[in-house]
Each structure stands twice: as C-alpha cells, then as structure tokens.
C-alpha cells in the first residue's frame, strides 16, 4: 500500500502567539536534529522505496537537510505547493493585535475569505490537492512531505472529504506536533 508521510517541522524560533504562516523563519536546530534522528529510525526499513519533498521555507528545509545528513542517498526536493497558508499582512503580527473582528470575519467564510488579504483556504486546498494527486501517481510506495500543520490538515480534509469546502465548525482536524509525523494511506 502506498503511504504519504506528513512530517511537521520542529518548533520555529518565533513566539507562538504570532501569526507566522509563510514567514521564512528557522526552527530550533537541536529540536530539528532530534526530529530528523527519530524520523530516520522510522524510515530505515523503507529507505529504498521512498521519495521526499519539502516546503521551501527554511524550517522545513532544515529538517530535510538533517535527514539527508543521516541518509546521504535521500533526495529532498522543494515544492512550493507544500508551503503554509499565506496570511498576507497578518504575517508576524500577534493574534491579539489582529483582533477578534478580523478573525471572526475569516471564520464566517473560512474557505473563501483570504485572511490578511493573503490566501484563502480554498486556494490552499487546491494547491495541496494538486500535490496529493501527484503523490498518488508517483510509483514510490512511500512519499514523504516535510511540511506545516496547515498542509497536514489540508491533506486530512481532502482524503476524508474530497473537494468539498469546509465550514469553520468542520475545520477541527488534528496536525502532527512539531517534529512529529502521521502516515496517510493513499489508495
């Protein structure tokens, strides 16, 4: 059975009370190395039949490079479709400073409203869906994406609901913790 591994980057070096979607910030180096070692152990039995892609943001690239240092024959390919949501002018702001009215406006039309005039969830789901279709067509049995919580949630949604757009109360999908992963069977 074909498997998609969704690996979340280690904890980024920014206050978690800030919106940091597409900000290109580094992750904690020690946590990244620990995540790479743990994930490498999980991958060892599969190493001959896997392909690895990563978000081009440095917090994901760091993990890809640390994995490659542990397993030099890994090829890590950046893919912009694995980027986190673009929150536009919200990026870098504290959630409290963005304010409840702006967040409520987004929640009322979660799928189609572009928070901070960035990217809507519908747009993000579309690009992640394209990457997911490519993963399904890929001949490798194991596909690894080093990505973000938003991408992982999009994959979970698409696998469960297809192209249906979510409403706020439905967008409760879990994402891997920093430096952790989930496996998604691809039929």
Secondary structure as GFF3:
##gff-version 3
##sequence-region A 1 187
A	DSSP	beta_strand	2	8	.	.	.	ID=ss1
A	DSSP	alpha_helix	29	43	.	.	.	ID=ss2
A	DSSP	three_ten_helix	44	49	.	.	.	ID=ss3
A	DSSP	beta_strand	50	54	.	.	.	ID=ss4
A	DSSP	alpha_helix	58	70	.	.	.	ID=ss5
A	DSSP	beta_strand	76	78	.	.	.	ID=ss6
A	DSSP	three_ten_helix	80	82	.	.	.	ID=ss7
A	DSSP	three_ten_helix	88	90	.	.	.	ID=ss8
A	DSSP	alpha_helix	95	98	.	.	.	ID=ss9
A	DSSP	alpha_helix	100	108	.	.	.	ID=ss10
A	DSSP	three_ten_helix	115	117	.	.	.	ID=ss11
A	DSSP	alpha_helix	121	137	.	.	.	ID=ss12
A	DSSP	beta_strand	142	147	.	.	.	ID=ss13
A	DSSP	alpha_helix	149	161	.	.	.	ID=ss14
A	DSSP	three_ten_helix	168	170	.	.	.	ID=ss15
A	DSSP	beta_strand	181	186	.	.	.	ID=ss16
###
